[in-house]
C-alpha cells in the first residue's frame, strides 16, 4: 500500500521535493537539487508554442483573463522576454540538453523512490496554459464534443496537436439558467510534443507522475490549507522565471494566470545597471530591502532598491490590470494577497506591493502545514508549490478537482498507488467488518435457536399439564383454549367471573337508584342471578335494557316485580351468559 506522496516542483533555480506520509498526514521530507543560475528550460524550444516561452503566450493568457493584450505586449516584461545571452553580460551557465535529469536522478537517489512512491507534478517551462472559455452546455460529455472547435480560434495550432482537460465552473447553476445561457469553464492545455518529451525523460530515471497539472492551479491545495475565510484572496507565487497568480472566492478558482516575470528579471536588471556579474547581482538582490530612497541604509542600497522597484512596475501594472478586469467581469474584489516563492524573500516586498496595489499583502504561512518542522525556515517560501502538488492526492475532490494534462494517449497507465493502497486498506476493513457481521449473525441465530428450543420444550410440558396432550402448534393451542378445536368446551373462558361482574355493574346507569341484595356469577352453568331493590318497575326495565348491551348476554329472565311502596320495588333477574 502506498504511504508516500511526493510533489516534484521543476523550478528554474532548483528541483524541489516535498514528501507526505499519508497515514500521519505530515511532511516527512524536504529536499531540493540546485540548478545553475540562469538555467533556461527543461523542454526544447519550439516555435508556435503557446506557453510563456512561445509566440502566442502573452496574447492568449491576457485574452483568457480579459486583459488588454496589446498593452501587455508593449510592456517591459513582454518586450524583454527571456534574458538573452550577450558578450558582456552572460546569463550564467545554462544546463543544455538533458542535464537536469542528472540533478533529478541525484534527488531521487537521495530519497529512495520505490514502486510505492506516488509522484505529482506539472508540465514545466510554462508550457501548460489555462484559459477561461464560455461553453453552451453544463454537461461535461456535451462540452467535450464541441470544445476542440471552440478552442481552434484561440490557439496558434491545430486541436489535434494538443491535449486538454476542462472543468465546468458554474454547472451547479444549470437549473437556474435558460437554454440560451452560456456556462463558464476553465480549460488546461498542453502540447502533445511537450508532454511526450517530458514524460519520456522522466521515464528514463524511473519517474511516472500520476498527475500533471498546471502550477498556478495546483497552488490551490496549499491555499485551501493555509488561507482561512470565504472572501476573495489571491496567491502570488514569485518564482525565478515566472510569477503565478491564483484567486479563490468561496472555494472556486476565479482567476489563474502565469506571468513571464520573476527574480531573474530583477537580477539581470541589477547586473545591467551596475555592470556586475549575475552572481553578484543575485547576492545584492537577496539582501537589499525595498524602501524609499530616503530610508535606505546607504546610497548603494538606495540605488539597488530603486532598480528593483523600477523593474517590478511592469508586474505591479499587470497585477493591477488583472484584478481590475476580474472585478469588471466577475464582480470579484480581491481583499488579500498572499505572496510566496523564492523572489518573495526580498525584504519588505509585501510592504511595497501593498502600497502600490492598495491591497493587504501578507506572506503565505506554509509553515503551519509542517507540523514536524521538516522544512527549514529559509526554504518555506519556496515550498508552496511542491506542497500543493503533494496535497493534490490527499485533498482533491471530484467536485473541485483540478485539471490534469495526462489525457488520451498520455493517461496514467494504472491506478494511483495511493488510491490502490486506500482501496486495499478500506477493502480489508470492509471485509473484516463483513466477517464480523456474519459472525454476529451466526451467534445471534444460534442464540435464537436455543431460545426457540427452550420455549418449545416449555410449551410441550405446559400443554400436557393443561390439555392432557402435548401441543406445540400456536394455532391449535389457540383453538383448544377458546373451544374452537372440535366440540370441546373452551379451556380458557372468554371472560372471567370478575370481568363479567365488572361488566354487569358498569352497564348500570349512574342515575338509577339501585340496592343490590345478591349477585351470583356461575361460570360453569353460564348463569348470573341478580336481585335487589330499585325505585319502581320502570327502573327494572331500564336495568334490563342496560344489561342487554353486553354482547355475550344471551337472555335475561325477569321475575315478577314486588312493589313495596311508592319508591321501592323488589326485583330478581336470571341471566343466561355466553361470556365463558
Backbone torsions as a table, in degrees:
resi	resn	phi	psi	omega
1	UNK	NA	134.3	-179.0
2	UNK	-67.8	132.1	176.8
3	UNK	-126.9	1.1	-177.6
4	UNK	-123.7	129.4	173.3
5	UNK	-122.2	128.2	-176.2
6	UNK	-118.7	128.6	170.2
7	UNK	-99.1	121.9	-178.6
8	UNK	-108.2	118.5	-179.4
9	UNK	-107.2	112.8	-179.4
10	UNK	-90.8	78.2	-179.3
11	UNK	-82.3	173.1	-178.8
12	UNK	-78.8	-34.7	-179.7
13	UNK	-90.7	-23.6	-178.4
14	UNK	-164.1	159.5	169.6
15	UNK	-97.3	121.0	-172.8
16	UNK	-110.8	148.4	-176.0
17	UNK	-135.0	130.4	169.5
18	UNK	-123.7	127.7	178.8
19	UNK	-114.6	133.7	177.6
20	UNK	-108.9	141.0	168.3
21	UNK	-89.1	116.7	-171.7
22	UNK	-64.3	-47.4	-175.0
23	UNK	-65.8	-35.6	-176.9
24	UNK	-97.5	-7.6	179.9
25	UNK	53.7	43.5	-178.8
26	UNK	-129.8	155.6	174.4
27	UNK	-78.5	120.5	-179.0
28	UNK	-103.1	-21.6	-176.1
29	UNK	-146.1	136.1	166.1
30	UNK	-128.1	131.7	179.2
31	UNK	-154.8	152.7	174.9
32	UNK	-149.6	146.4	178.7
33	UNK	-113.7	112.1	-175.5
34	UNK	-67.1	150.6	175.0
35	UNK	-117.7	158.7	-177.6
36	UNK	-60.4	144.0	175.6
37	UNK	-59.9	129.7	-178.0
38	UNK	87.6	10.2	177.7
39	UNK	-54.3	137.8	-168.5
40	UNK	-91.8	-59.2	-174.6
41	UNK	-163.5	163.0	175.8
42	UNK	-94.2	-30.5	-175.5
43	UNK	-107.2	150.8	180.0
44	UNK	-66.5	150.0	179.0
45	UNK	-67.4	138.6	179.7
46	UNK	-139.4	123.9	177.6
47	UNK	-69.3	144.8	180.0
48	UNK	85.4	-1.4	178.0
49	UNK	-66.6	148.0	-178.0
50	UNK	-98.1	5.2	176.5
51	UNK	-76.3	177.7	179.6
52	UNK	-57.9	-20.1	177.7
53	UNK	-85.8	-10.2	-171.9
54	UNK	-99.4	-178.4	-174.3
55	UNK	-71.9	-32.6	-171.7
56	UNK	-101.6	7.3	-170.4
57	UNK	-68.6	-48.1	-176.1
58	UNK	-60.5	-45.4	-177.9
59	UNK	-66.8	-46.2	-176.1
60	UNK	-66.9	-43.4	-178.9
61	UNK	-62.0	-41.3	-179.9
62	UNK	-70.4	-37.8	176.0
63	UNK	-62.0	-38.3	-178.0
64	UNK	-62.2	-30.2	-178.0
65	UNK	-105.7	1.9	175.7
66	UNK	83.2	20.4	-178.2
67	UNK	-91.8	174.4	-179.4
68	UNK	-84.6	104.5	-174.5
69	UNK	-66.5	-40.4	-176.5
70	UNK	-62.8	-40.4	179.8
71	UNK	-66.3	-38.0	179.8
72	UNK	-64.8	-40.7	-178.6
73	UNK	-65.5	-22.1	-178.5
74	UNK	-92.8	-3.4	-178.1
75	UNK	-78.6	167.9	-175.7
76	UNK	-59.5	-43.8	-174.3
77	UNK	-69.9	-28.2	-179.7
78	UNK	-79.2	-41.4	-177.4
79	UNK	-73.5	-34.4	-178.5
80	UNK	-73.3	-37.3	178.3
81	UNK	62.5	-151.0	179.7
82	UNK	-73.0	137.0	-179.0
83	UNK	-55.6	132.7	-178.2
84	UNK	-98.5	150.9	176.2
85	UNK	-67.1	142.8	173.5
86	UNK	-139.8	160.4	-177.4
87	UNK	-65.1	-36.1	-174.9
88	UNK	-90.1	-30.6	-175.9
89	UNK	-128.5	78.4	-179.4
90	UNK	-64.5	151.1	179.8
91	UNK	-67.6	-17.3	-170.8
92	UNK	105.4	171.0	-177.1
93	UNK	-65.7	129.3	177.2
94	UNK	-108.8	141.4	179.5
95	UNK	-81.3	111.0	179.8
96	UNK	-85.0	159.4	176.1
97	UNK	57.6	-130.0	-177.6
98	UNK	-104.9	29.2	-178.4
99	UNK	-58.9	-29.5	179.8
100	UNK	-65.2	-22.0	179.2
101	UNK	-65.2	-33.9	177.9
102	UNK	-63.1	-41.2	178.9
103	UNK	-66.7	-40.6	178.2
104	UNK	-64.5	-40.9	-179.5
105	UNK	-64.3	-38.2	176.8
106	UNK	-63.2	-39.9	178.4
107	UNK	-64.0	-42.1	179.7
108	UNK	-65.5	-43.4	-179.2
109	UNK	-62.5	-40.2	-179.7
110	UNK	-64.7	-31.0	-174.4
111	UNK	-106.4	8.0	169.3
112	UNK	51.4	61.2	174.4
113	UNK	-62.2	142.2	174.5
114	UNK	-136.4	-174.6	-175.1
115	UNK	-68.3	-15.9	178.5
116	UNK	-90.2	-0.8	-178.2
117	UNK	-84.3	121.0	178.0
118	UNK	-95.1	126.3	-176.4
119	UNK	-112.5	132.0	175.1
120	UNK	-122.8	132.6	-178.7
121	UNK	-148.5	-157.1	-179.4
122	UNK	-151.5	167.2	176.9
123	UNK	-78.4	116.8	-171.5
124	UNK	-79.2	-176.1	178.1
125	UNK	61.9	21.0	-180.0
126	UNK	65.5	22.0	-176.2
127	UNK	-79.9	-13.0	174.1
128	UNK	-90.0	141.2	-175.5
129	UNK	-126.8	138.8	172.9
130	UNK	-117.5	132.4	178.2
131	UNK	-131.8	152.3	171.8
132	UNK	-95.2	132.3	-175.4
133	UNK	-135.9	126.0	173.4
134	UNK	-74.2	133.5	-179.0
135	UNK	-126.7	154.1	-173.9
136	UNK	-85.4	-5.9	-175.2
137	UNK	-129.1	153.4	174.4
138	UNK	-92.7	-12.3	-177.0
139	UNK	-90.3	126.2	-178.9
140	UNK	-56.5	-37.4	-178.3
141	UNK	-63.8	-35.7	178.2
142	UNK	-73.5	-39.9	-179.4
143	UNK	-63.4	-39.9	-177.1
144	UNK	-59.1	-29.1	-177.3
145	UNK	-78.9	-21.6	-176.5
146	UNK	-113.0	-14.4	-173.6
147	UNK	-62.7	-41.8	-180.0
148	UNK	-55.5	-41.4	179.0
149	UNK	-67.7	-34.3	-179.6
150	UNK	-70.5	-32.5	-179.5
151	UNK	-79.9	-19.1	-173.1
152	UNK	-57.5	-37.7	-178.2
153	UNK	-76.8	-10.7	-174.8
154	UNK	-105.0	-8.2	-174.5
155	UNK	-118.5	147.0	-179.8
156	UNK	-83.9	28.6	-178.6
157	UNK	-157.8	170.8	-179.1
158	UNK	-75.4	144.3	175.5
159	UNK	-57.3	-22.6	179.3
160	UNK	-70.0	-14.9	-179.1
161	UNK	-92.4	-1.8	-173.6
162	UNK	-120.2	161.5	168.9
163	UNK	-118.0	137.1	-178.3
164	UNK	-141.0	157.5	172.3
165	UNK	-138.7	152.1	-176.6
166	UNK	-144.6	164.5	177.2
167	UNK	-143.1	133.3	175.5
168	UNK	-79.2	122.6	-174.0
169	UNK	-83.2	-29.8	-174.9
170	UNK	-126.3	38.3	-180.0
171	UNK	-64.6	-26.5	-179.5
172	UNK	-65.4	-20.0	-179.4
173	UNK	-91.3	8.9	-173.6
174	UNK	-59.7	-39.4	-176.5
175	UNK	-67.3	-27.2	-179.2
176	UNK	-86.6	-11.0	-176.3
177	UNK	-95.9	150.9	176.9
178	UNK	-80.5	174.8	-177.2
179	UNK	-65.7	-28.6	-176.4
180	UNK	-89.3	-0.8	-178.7
181	UNK	-74.2	155.6	175.5
182	UNK	-109.2	158.0	-177.5
183	UNK	-120.0	142.6	-179.4
184	UNK	-83.7	142.2	173.7
185	UNK	-137.1	155.6	171.4
186	UNK	-114.0	132.0	-173.5
187	UNK	-120.4	128.9	173.6
188	UNK	-101.4	132.5	-173.1
189	UNK	-130.7	136.8	173.8
190	UNK	-138.1	149.8	180.0
191	UNK	-83.5	136.6	-176.3
192	UNK	-58.4	-38.9	-179.8
193	UNK	-60.3	-41.1	-179.6
194	UNK	-66.5	-44.1	-179.9
195	UNK	-64.5	-42.6	-179.4
196	UNK	-62.1	-44.5	-179.4
197	UNK	-63.7	-48.7	-174.4
198	UNK	-66.2	-46.1	-179.6
199	UNK	-65.8	-33.9	177.5
200	UNK	-64.8	-43.1	-180.0
201	UNK	-66.5	-39.5	178.8
202	UNK	-65.3	-37.6	-179.9
203	UNK	-62.8	-30.0	-179.4
204	UNK	-62.3	-28.2	-179.7
205	UNK	-108.4	16.3	173.9
206	UNK	78.4	25.6	179.2
207	UNK	-110.9	127.5	178.9
208	UNK	-132.3	88.1	-175.6
209	UNK	-64.6	136.9	178.7
210	UNK	-75.6	-25.6	-174.8
211	UNK	-140.1	129.0	173.2
212	UNK	-118.8	104.1	-176.8
213	UNK	-101.5	-163.6	173.0
214	UNK	-109.3	127.6	-169.5
215	UNK	-57.6	-40.0	-178.2
216	UNK	-65.2	-29.3	177.5
217	UNK	-83.3	-31.5	179.2
218	UNK	-68.6	-19.8	175.4
219	UNK	-64.5	-15.5	-178.1
220	UNK	-56.5	-41.6	-174.8
221	UNK	-65.2	-38.9	176.0
222	UNK	-67.0	-41.4	-178.7
223	UNK	-64.4	-43.9	179.4
224	UNK	-61.2	-34.1	-176.0
225	UNK	-83.7	-12.7	-174.1
226	UNK	-121.7	-27.0	-174.9
227	UNK	-104.7	115.4	-178.8
228	UNK	-89.0	159.3	174.1
229	UNK	102.0	156.1	-176.7
230	UNK	-98.5	-4.3	-179.5
231	UNK	-70.7	162.5	-179.7
232	UNK	-69.6	123.1	178.9
233	UNK	-128.9	145.6	179.0
234	UNK	-113.5	143.4	172.1
235	UNK	-113.7	122.6	179.5
236	UNK	-114.4	111.8	-178.8
237	UNK	-99.2	105.7	-176.3
238	UNK	-94.2	100.5	-179.4
239	UNK	-95.7	-165.2	-176.6
240	UNK	-80.0	-37.2	178.9
241	UNK	-113.8	-29.7	-172.6
242	UNK	-126.2	150.1	169.8
243	UNK	-116.3	123.7	-177.2
244	UNK	-110.7	137.5	-176.0
245	UNK	-126.6	131.0	175.6
246	UNK	-132.1	131.9	176.6
247	UNK	-118.7	125.4	176.7
248	UNK	-113.1	137.9	172.1
249	UNK	-135.8	122.2	-179.0
250	UNK	52.9	37.6	177.6
251	UNK	82.5	-1.8	-179.2
252	UNK	-103.9	141.5	177.2
253	UNK	-81.2	105.3	-177.7
254	UNK	-96.4	-14.6	174.3
255	UNK	-155.6	135.0	174.4
256	UNK	-139.9	125.3	-172.9
257	UNK	-150.1	146.7	175.5
258	UNK	-125.2	123.2	177.6
259	UNK	-100.5	145.4	174.1
260	UNK	-88.3	74.7	177.6
261	UNK	-153.8	135.9	-179.8
262	UNK	-164.0	-166.3	-177.0
263	UNK	-61.0	-28.8	179.4
264	UNK	-62.6	-37.6	179.0
265	UNK	-62.3	-37.7	178.6
266	UNK	-69.7	-43.2	178.6
267	UNK	-59.9	-46.0	179.9
268	UNK	-63.2	-39.5	179.8
269	UNK	-62.9	-41.2	179.1
270	UNK	-66.8	-43.6	-179.7
271	UNK	-61.9	-42.1	-179.9
272	UNK	-69.2	-40.6	-176.0
273	UNK	-67.0	-39.1	-172.9
274	UNK	-111.0	6.6	175.5
275	UNK	55.5	52.7	178.5
276	UNK	-127.0	171.9	179.7
277	UNK	-74.0	161.0	-179.8
278	UNK	-67.2	-29.0	177.4
279	UNK	-65.5	-43.6	177.5
280	UNK	-65.6	-42.0	179.8
281	UNK	-62.4	-38.7	178.3
282	UNK	-62.3	-41.7	179.2
283	UNK	-64.5	-44.5	178.5
284	UNK	-62.5	-41.2	-178.2
285	UNK	-61.0	-42.7	-174.7
286	UNK	-69.8	-23.5	-175.8
287	UNK	-116.5	14.9	178.8
288	UNK	-109.4	117.3	179.0
289	UNK	-74.5	149.0	175.8
290	UNK	-85.3	108.9	-177.5
291	UNK	-140.5	167.3	171.6
292	UNK	-64.7	145.5	-177.3
293	UNK	-51.4	-36.9	-178.8
294	UNK	-69.8	-17.4	-178.9
295	UNK	-99.2	2.1	-177.5
296	UNK	-71.3	155.2	-179.1
297	UNK	-67.7	-36.7	-179.0
298	UNK	-156.0	177.5	-176.5
299	UNK	-64.3	-37.1	-179.5
300	UNK	-65.4	-44.9	178.0
301	UNK	-61.7	-39.2	179.1
302	UNK	-63.5	-42.0	-178.3
303	UNK	-68.1	-42.4	179.8
304	UNK	-67.0	-42.7	178.7
305	UNK	-60.6	-41.6	179.7
306	UNK	-65.6	-38.1	178.5
307	UNK	-64.3	-44.3	179.6
308	UNK	-63.0	-45.4	-178.0
309	UNK	-64.2	-39.1	179.3
310	UNK	-63.7	-40.6	-179.8
311	UNK	-70.6	-29.6	-176.7
312	UNK	-81.9	-6.6	-178.6
313	UNK	-61.0	-33.9	179.3
314	UNK	-65.4	-39.4	177.8
315	UNK	-66.4	-44.2	178.9
316	UNK	-59.8	-43.1	179.8
317	UNK	-62.5	-41.2	-179.4
318	UNK	-68.3	-42.2	178.0
319	UNK	-62.3	-45.4	-179.3
320	UNK	-61.0	-42.6	-178.9
321	UNK	-64.4	-40.1	179.8
322	UNK	-66.5	-43.3	180.0
323	UNK	-67.3	-37.1	176.9
324	UNK	-65.6	-42.0	178.5
325	UNK	-64.3	-38.4	178.8
326	UNK	-63.0	-40.8	179.0
327	UNK	-68.9	-40.6	-178.6
328	UNK	-66.2	-39.0	-175.9
329	UNK	-85.5	-40.0	-171.4
330	UNK	-117.0	-3.3	-174.6
331	UNK	56.1	38.0	176.7
332	UNK	-105.2	117.3	-179.0
333	UNK	-102.7	112.8	178.4
334	UNK	-68.6	123.8	-176.4
335	UNK	-103.5	-27.3	-178.1
336	UNK	-141.6	139.4	174.5
337	UNK	-116.8	130.6	175.2
338	UNK	-111.1	130.1	-177.4
339	UNK	-110.8	148.1	176.8
340	UNK	-153.2	-174.4	-177.6
341	UNK	96.1	161.1	-176.8
342	UNK	-58.9	-38.9	-178.5
343	UNK	-71.3	-19.4	178.9
344	UNK	-68.9	-10.1	179.7
345	UNK	-74.1	-9.4	176.2
346	UNK	-57.9	129.5	-174.5
347	UNK	-64.3	133.5	177.6
348	UNK	67.5	20.6	177.8
349	UNK	-64.1	-37.5	-179.4
350	UNK	-65.2	-35.9	177.1
351	UNK	-66.5	-40.2	179.0
352	UNK	-64.1	-49.8	-178.6
353	UNK	-64.6	-38.5	179.9
354	UNK	-61.9	-43.1	-179.4
355	UNK	-70.2	-33.0	-179.0
356	UNK	-76.0	-36.7	-175.1
357	UNK	-96.2	-16.2	-177.3
358	UNK	68.8	29.4	-179.4
359	UNK	-129.7	145.9	177.3
360	UNK	-64.7	119.5	-178.3
361	UNK	-115.2	129.4	-178.9
362	UNK	-132.2	160.5	173.8
363	UNK	-85.0	135.3	-179.4
364	UNK	-69.1	129.3	-178.7
365	UNK	-91.3	81.6	178.1
366	UNK	-73.3	-21.7	-177.0
367	UNK	-59.1	-26.2	-178.8
368	UNK	-67.7	-16.1	177.2
369	UNK	-87.9	-8.4	-175.7
370	UNK	-109.3	79.8	-174.3
371	UNK	-63.0	-29.4	-177.0
372	UNK	-92.4	-1.5	-178.7
373	UNK	66.8	32.0	-177.6
374	UNK	-68.6	-37.0	-176.9
375	UNK	-86.7	125.1	178.3
376	UNK	-59.6	148.4	-178.0
377	UNK	-56.5	-39.6	-176.8
378	UNK	-70.4	-16.7	-179.6
379	UNK	-97.1	-9.1	-175.2
380	UNK	-56.7	-41.7	179.0
381	UNK	-60.3	-27.3	-177.9
382	UNK	-88.9	-2.8	-172.5
383	UNK	-93.2	-5.8	-174.0
384	UNK	-61.3	-47.8	-177.3
385	UNK	-69.8	-51.1	177.8
386	UNK	-61.5	-30.8	175.5
387	UNK	-64.7	-43.7	177.7
388	UNK	-61.3	-39.2	177.9
389	UNK	-61.8	-44.7	-179.6
390	UNK	-67.4	-34.8	-178.6
391	UNK	-72.8	-16.2	-175.6
392	UNK	-56.4	-44.4	-177.1
393	UNK	-72.0	-20.3	-178.5
394	UNK	-91.9	-40.8	-171.4
395	UNK	-100.8	-12.1	-174.2
396	UNK	-64.6	138.8	176.5
397	UNK	-130.1	147.1	-176.1
398	UNK	-58.2	-34.7	-177.7
399	UNK	-70.8	-27.9	-175.9
400	UNK	-122.5	24.6	-173.4
401	UNK	-63.9	150.7	176.5
402	UNK	-95.6	165.4	-173.0
403	UNK	-72.4	146.1	-179.1
404	UNK	-129.5	121.4	-178.7
405	UNK	-81.7	-2.5	176.3
406	UNK	-81.7	79.3	-178.3
407	UNK	-122.4	165.3	175.7
408	UNK	54.1	-127.2	-176.8
409	UNK	-69.3	-10.6	179.7
410	UNK	-99.8	8.5	-179.2
411	UNK	-60.3	145.8	178.6
412	UNK	-59.2	132.5	-170.3
413	UNK	-71.7	-19.6	-178.7
414	UNK	-143.2	179.1	176.4
415	UNK	-68.3	156.6	172.3
416	UNK	-60.6	132.2	176.2
417	UNK	-58.5	-34.3	177.6
418	UNK	-63.8	-47.4	-179.0
419	UNK	-67.0	-38.7	176.0
420	UNK	-59.5	-44.6	179.1
421	UNK	-61.3	-42.4	179.2
422	UNK	-64.2	-39.4	179.3
423	UNK	-64.7	-42.9	177.8
424	UNK	-63.0	-43.2	-179.0
425	UNK	-60.4	-53.4	-177.0
426	UNK	-73.4	-28.3	174.1
427	UNK	-64.1	-40.7	177.8
428	UNK	-64.6	-40.8	177.9
429	UNK	-63.4	-43.6	179.6
430	UNK	-63.1	-40.7	178.7
431	UNK	-63.6	-42.1	178.6
432	UNK	-62.8	-42.6	178.6
433	UNK	-64.6	-37.9	-179.9
434	UNK	-66.4	-42.6	178.1
435	UNK	-63.2	-41.4	177.5
436	UNK	-62.9	-39.7	178.4
437	UNK	-62.9	-44.5	178.0
438	UNK	-62.3	-41.3	178.3
439	UNK	-62.0	-40.5	178.4
440	UNK	-64.4	-42.8	177.9
441	UNK	-61.8	-42.3	180.0
442	UNK	-63.0	-44.9	-179.9
443	UNK	-64.3	-41.3	179.9
444	UNK	-66.5	-38.2	178.5
445	UNK	-64.6	-41.8	177.8
446	UNK	-62.1	-41.3	179.6
447	UNK	-65.2	-42.8	179.4
448	UNK	-66.1	-38.1	177.8
449	UNK	-64.0	-39.1	177.7
450	UNK	-64.3	-42.2	178.1
451	UNK	-64.0	-40.4	178.9
452	UNK	-62.0	-45.6	179.8
453	UNK	-62.8	-39.2	180.0
454	UNK	-66.4	-43.2	179.4
455	UNK	-66.2	-38.5	178.5
456	UNK	-63.7	-41.2	178.0
457	UNK	-63.5	-40.6	179.6
458	UNK	-66.3	-41.2	178.7
459	UNK	-64.3	-39.8	178.7
460	UNK	-60.2	-45.9	-179.2
461	UNK	-65.5	-47.2	-176.1
462	UNK	-69.8	-38.5	178.1
463	UNK	-66.3	-32.1	175.7
464	UNK	-64.6	-42.5	179.5
465	UNK	-69.3	-37.5	-175.0
466	UNK	-84.1	-44.8	-172.5
467	UNK	-103.8	-10.3	-176.7
468	UNK	82.6	4.8	176.8
469	UNK	-150.7	152.5	-179.8
470	UNK	-82.9	123.3	178.6
471	UNK	-130.7	128.9	178.7
472	UNK	-118.7	-13.7	-179.9
473	UNK	-74.7	119.4	-177.0
474	UNK	-56.9	-38.9	-178.3
475	UNK	-66.5	-42.3	180.0
476	UNK	-68.3	-36.9	176.5
477	UNK	-61.7	-43.5	-179.7
478	UNK	-64.7	-41.8	179.8
479	UNK	-67.2	-38.2	178.6
480	UNK	-66.6	-41.7	-178.7
481	UNK	-67.6	-30.7	-177.2
482	UNK	-99.0	2.8	177.6
483	UNK	81.9	13.3	-178.4
484	UNK	-95.6	-0.4	178.9
485	UNK	-96.7	82.6	180.0
486	UNK	85.9	-155.9	-174.9
487	UNK	-89.8	0.4	-177.6
488	UNK	-68.4	148.3	175.7
489	UNK	-70.5	149.7	-179.0
490	UNK	-60.0	132.3	179.1
491	UNK	-72.2	-35.5	179.2
492	UNK	-113.3	116.1	-179.9
493	UNK	-63.8	151.8	178.4
494	UNK	-66.7	-27.6	-177.6
495	UNK	-146.2	132.7	179.0
496	UNK	-76.6	167.9	178.9
497	UNK	-60.1	-40.2	179.7
498	UNK	-64.8	-43.4	179.7
499	UNK	-63.8	-40.6	178.8
500	UNK	-65.5	-42.2	176.6
501	UNK	-58.1	-45.0	-179.8
502	UNK	-63.0	-40.8	-178.9
503	UNK	-65.6	-41.9	-179.0
504	UNK	-64.3	-43.4	-178.9
505	UNK	-68.1	-41.8	-176.5
506	UNK	-69.4	-19.3	179.3
507	UNK	-78.4	-14.6	-177.7
508	UNK	-74.4	132.1	-179.5
509	UNK	-61.3	139.2	-177.3
510	UNK	-67.5	-24.8	-177.3
511	UNK	-88.3	5.1	-179.3
512	UNK	-90.6	134.0	174.8
513	UNK	-81.9	118.3	-173.4
514	UNK	-148.3	127.4	173.6
515	UNK	-120.6	116.5	-174.9
516	UNK	-89.1	125.3	175.2
517	UNK	-92.4	-35.2	-173.9
518	UNK	-151.5	136.7	173.0
519	UNK	-145.3	101.1	-179.5
520	UNK	-108.0	129.9	177.2
521	UNK	-116.4	113.4	-178.9
522	UNK	-109.8	100.0	-177.7
523	UNK	-67.1	-38.4	-177.2
524	UNK	-64.0	-41.8	-178.4
525	UNK	-91.9	-7.2	-178.4
526	UNK	58.8	41.6	-179.6
527	UNK	-129.1	139.7	175.1
528	UNK	-122.1	125.9	177.0
529	UNK	-109.3	127.5	-176.6
530	UNK	-132.7	130.8	176.6
531	UNK	-144.0	154.5	-178.7
532	UNK	173.0	-164.8	-176.5
533	UNK	-125.2	135.4	175.8
534	UNK	-133.5	-176.4	-170.2
535	UNK	-76.0	-36.7	-176.8
536	UNK	-164.6	168.9	-178.7
537	UNK	-58.9	-34.6	179.8
538	UNK	-63.0	-32.8	178.0
539	UNK	-65.9	-32.0	178.3
540	UNK	-67.0	-42.0	177.1
541	UNK	-59.9	-40.3	178.4
542	UNK	-63.3	-38.6	178.8
543	UNK	-63.6	-42.9	179.4
544	UNK	-61.9	-42.5	179.7
545	UNK	-62.6	-38.2	179.0
546	UNK	-65.6	-41.1	-176.1
547	UNK	-71.7	-28.5	179.9
548	UNK	-68.7	-10.5	177.8
549	UNK	-70.1	-19.2	178.0
550	UNK	-74.9	122.6	-170.5
551	UNK	-60.9	-35.2	-173.7
552	UNK	-86.9	6.8	174.6
553	UNK	-80.4	121.6	-178.1
554	UNK	-86.9	-45.5	-175.5
555	UNK	-155.8	144.7	175.3
556	UNK	-122.1	116.5	179.2
557	UNK	-96.7	110.2	-178.3
558	UNK	-92.7	116.6	177.1
559	UNK	-75.4	162.6	179.8
560	UNK	-56.1	138.6	-179.1
561	UNK	-88.9	133.5	177.8
562	UNK	-102.8	116.3	179.9
563	UNK	-89.5	116.7	-177.4
564	UNK	-95.8	-26.2	177.6
565	UNK	-161.3	-175.4	-177.9
566	UNK	-64.9	-26.9	-177.5
567	UNK	-126.8	29.5	-179.4
568	UNK	-149.7	124.6	178.9
569	UNK	-141.1	133.3	179.8
570	UNK	-91.9	143.7	179.2
571	UNK	-138.9	160.9	174.9
572	UNK	-147.6	129.8	-177.7
573	UNK	-123.0	138.7	171.4
574	UNK	-116.4	119.6	-171.9
575	UNK	-113.4	126.2	175.0
576	UNK	-89.9	122.7	-174.0
577	UNK	-110.6	140.8	170.7
578	UNK	-114.0	24.7	-174.0
579	UNK	-88.6	4.9	-179.2
580	UNK	-133.2	NA	NA
